[in-house]
Amino acid sequence: MKILVIHGSMRKGNTYAVTKKLIYRLLTKGNVECVELGIAELNLPLCTSCHLCLTNGEEYCPHYEIMSAVQTALTECDGIIFSGTTYARALNAAMKNLIDHLSYGYHRPALFGKKGMVVATSAGLGDKGVAKYLRTVLGQWGVNDAIMVTRNIKQQRLQSLVKEQNMLNNAADRFYELLESDFPIAPSFNSIATHNAFRAMSMSEFSESKRDTEYWQQDGFYNKAYPTKAGPFKYMAGSMVHGLAKLTAKLIGRTCVR
């Protein structure tokens, strides 16, 4: 099994140390390969918000030479570990910049069936909020209900190293069990709603993105409320959101044309 680990910190500090402990535990399983990418080593410029990835395709990104390796790694892995740190009670800028470059994943999600874990640390407050944000991002890309590992470094100093290691070992073991399972994790209602809103808007006659339209025309995407198992109630909710979003897109499009 191949796991992609993206280290989101610009330095190898607390978040990096926690993530490495998780990696070491996973590697003891024997059949695990971890591919590590560090934000600092990517030298990724700021996203210019040119929208080319959304309208024309991700290969038109002005930083595609750097991003292509990240995109390939995301596609080829079985599991993803997003490791982000907390600055001013929010996700650090370098990691957010990477996510901005991958924003087309909201329009054209393609990571269905992959398993995820998010890691976030702080020196005080905000780590749980950062972890929830990272989990939401993965969910919109098709990686549902990622395991969250959060660490408050100040609180951590009051705990024994044995207790901390046991917590990390348990999280790594749960992630490994998910990777071994053949069953995809059901999406949240939020993921279902967002997925179907984009499904409707991309197929609207007023859509400004040919690439989105081409993507959603694929078999198994446009004709389903969600590509993987979600349950009857979530499928029903998705269909309702799709119908409402389709009607809204038509009304707004006609109003703008007038």
C-alpha positions in Angstrom: 0.0 0.0 0.0 1.3 3.4 -0.9 0.7 6.4 1.4 1.4 10.0 0.3 2.5 12.2 3.2 2.5 16.0 2.5 4.4 17.9 5.2 2.8 21.3 5.2 5.2 23.1 7.5 8.1 25.2 6.3 10.3 23.8 9.0 10.8 20.4 10.6 9.3 21.3 14.0 6.5 19.9 16.1 4.1 18.9 13.4 6.8 17.2 11.4 7.9 15.3 14.5 4.4 14.0 15.2 3.8 13.0 11.6 7.1 11.1 11.5 6.1 9.1 14.5 2.9 8.1 12.7 5.0 7.2 9.6 7.4 5.0 11.6 4.4 3.1 13.1 2.9 2.5 9.7 6.1 1.3 8.3 6.3 -1.5 10.9 3.3 -3.1 9.2 5.6 -4.3 6.5 3.5 -3.8 3.3 3.4 0.0 3.5 5.4 2.5 1.3 5.4 6.1 2.3 6.1 8.8 -0.2 6.9 12.1 1.5 6.6 15.6 0.0 7.7 18.7 1.9 6.2 22.1 1.2 9.5 23.7 1.8 11.2 21.6 -0.8 8.6 22.3 -3.5 9.4 26.0 -3.8 5.8 26.6 -4.9 5.0 30.2 -5.8 1.8 31.8 -4.6 -1.4 30.9 -6.5 -2.2 33.8 -8.8 -5.9 33.0 -8.9 -5.8 33.0 -12.7 -8.6 30.4 -12.8 -6.9 28.5 -15.6 -7.1 25.2 -13.7 -10.8 25.7 -13.4 -11.7 26.8 -16.9 -9.1 25.1 -19.1 -7.6 22.3 -17.0 -5.0 21.8 -14.3 -2.2 21.4 -16.9 -2.6 25.1 -17.7 -1.6 26.2 -14.2 1.4 28.5 -14.5 3.1 26.4 -11.8 2.2 23.0 -13.4 5.8 21.9 -13.6 5.8 21.8 -9.8 2.3 20.8 -9.3 2.3 17.9 -11.7 4.4 15.8 -9.4 1.9 16.4 -6.5 -1.1 15.6 -8.7 0.5 12.3 -9.9 1.4 11.4 -6.3 -2.2 12.0 -5.2 -3.6 9.9 -8.0 -1.2 6.9 -7.5 -1.5 6.6 -3.7 -3.9 4.5 -1.6 -3.9 6.8 1.4 -3.1 10.4 2.0 -1.7 12.1 5.2 -2.1 15.9 5.2 0.1 17.4 7.8 -0.5 21.1 8.6 0.5 23.4 11.4 -1.4 26.2 13.1 -0.4 29.9 12.8 -2.7 32.6 14.3 -5.3 29.9 15.0 -5.6 28.9 11.3 -3.8 26.8 8.7 -0.3 28.0 7.8 0.0 29.9 4.6 2.3 27.4 2.8 -0.1 24.6 3.1 -3.1 26.8 2.2 -1.2 27.8 -0.9 -0.9 24.2 -2.0 -4.6 23.6 -1.5 -5.3 26.8 -3.5 -3.4 25.3 -6.4 -5.5 22.2 -6.1 -8.8 24.0 -5.9 -10.1 22.5 -9.1 -10.5 19.3 -7.0 -13.7 20.9 -5.7 -15.0 21.2 -9.2 -13.6 17.9 -10.4 -13.2 15.5 -7.5 -11.2 12.4 -8.4 -9.9 10.8 -5.2 -12.8 8.6 -4.4 -12.1 5.4 -2.4 -8.8 6.7 -1.0 -8.3 6.8 2.8 -7.1 9.9 4.6 -5.5 11.2 7.8 -4.9 14.8 8.8 -2.4 16.0 11.4 -2.4 19.4 13.0 -0.5 20.9 16.0 -0.5 24.2 17.8 1.3 25.9 20.6 -2.0 27.0 22.1 -5.3 27.1 20.2 -6.6 26.3 16.7 -5.2 22.8 16.0 -8.7 21.2 16.0 -10.1 23.8 13.6 -7.1 23.3 11.2 -7.6 19.5 11.3 -11.4 19.9 10.6 -10.6 22.2 7.6 -8.1 19.7 6.2 -10.6 16.9 6.6 -13.2 18.9 4.8 -10.9 19.6 1.9 -10.1 15.9 1.5 -13.8 15.2 1.7 -14.6 17.5 -1.2 -12.0 15.7 -3.2 -13.5 12.3 -2.5 -11.5 11.2 0.5 -14.2 10.9 3.1 -14.0 11.1 6.9 -10.3 11.3 7.3 -8.8 10.4 10.7 -7.9 13.5 12.7 -4.7 13.7 14.9 -4.4 17.0 16.8 -1.7 17.9 19.3 -1.5 21.0 21.6 2.2 21.1 22.3 1.8 22.9 25.6 -0.6 20.2 26.8 1.6 17.5 25.4 4.4 18.5 27.7 2.2 17.7 30.7 1.7 14.1 29.4 4.0 11.2 29.5 5.9 10.2 26.4 4.4 6.8 26.7 0.8 8.1 26.7 1.5 10.3 23.6 3.1 7.4 21.7 0.2 5.2 22.5 -2.2 7.8 21.1 -0.2 8.1 17.9 0.1 4.3 17.6 -3.6 3.9 17.9 -4.3 6.5 15.2 -1.7 4.9 12.9 -3.3 1.5 13.5 -6.8 2.7 12.7 -5.5 4.3 9.5 -3.8 1.1 8.5 -7.1 -0.8 9.1 -8.9 1.6 6.8 -6.2 1.1 4.1 -6.6 -2.7 4.3 -10.4 -2.4 4.0 -11.9 -2.7 0.6 -15.0 -0.7 1.6 -15.1 3.0 0.7 -16.0 5.4 3.5 -19.5 7.0 3.1 -19.4 10.7 2.4 -20.9 13.3 4.8 -24.0 15.2 4.0 -21.8 18.2 3.4 -19.7 16.3 0.9 -22.9 15.0 -0.8 -24.4 18.5 -1.0 -21.2 20.2 -2.4 -20.7 17.3 -4.9 -24.2 17.6 -6.3 -24.1 21.4 -6.5 -21.0 21.2 -8.7 -22.6 18.3 -10.6 -25.5 20.5 -11.6 -23.6 23.7 -12.2 -20.9 22.1 -14.4 -23.6 20.7 -16.8 -25.5 23.9 -17.0 -25.8 25.5 -20.4 -24.3 28.6 -18.8 -21.2 26.9 -17.4 -18.0 28.8 -18.1 -15.8 25.7 -17.8 -15.7 23.3 -20.6 -13.2 21.2 -18.6 -15.8 20.8 -15.8 -18.5 19.8 -18.3 -16.2 17.2 -19.9 -15.4 15.8 -16.5 -19.0 15.4 -15.3 -20.0 13.7 -18.6 -17.9 10.7 -17.7 -19.9 7.5 -17.0 -20.7 7.0 -13.3 -20.4 10.7 -12.4 -23.2 12.8 -13.8 -25.9 10.1 -13.5 -25.2 9.3 -9.8 -25.6 11.4 -6.7 -22.2 10.1 -5.6 -19.7 7.7 -7.3 -19.3 5.5 -4.2 -21.6 3.9 -1.6 -23.4 6.6 0.4 -26.7 5.1 1.5 -30.3 5.8 0.4 -30.9 8.9 2.5 -27.7 10.6 1.3 -28.4 9.7 -2.3 -31.9 11.2 -1.8 -30.4 14.4 -0.3 -27.9 14.6 -3.1 -30.6 14.3 -5.8 -32.6 17.0 -4.1 -29.5 19.4 -4.0 -28.8 18.5 -7.6 -32.3 19.4 -8.7 -32.3 22.7 -6.8 -28.8 23.7 -8.0 -29.8 22.9 -11.6 -32.8 25.1 -11.3 -30.9 27.9 -9.6 -28.1 27.8 -12.2 -30.7 28.0 -15.0 -32.5 31.0 -13.4 -29.3 32.9 -12.7 -28.0 32.2 -16.1 -31.1 33.4 -17.9 -31.2 36.5 -15.7 -27.6 37.3 -16.6 -28.2 36.8 -20.3 -31.1 39.3 -20.2 
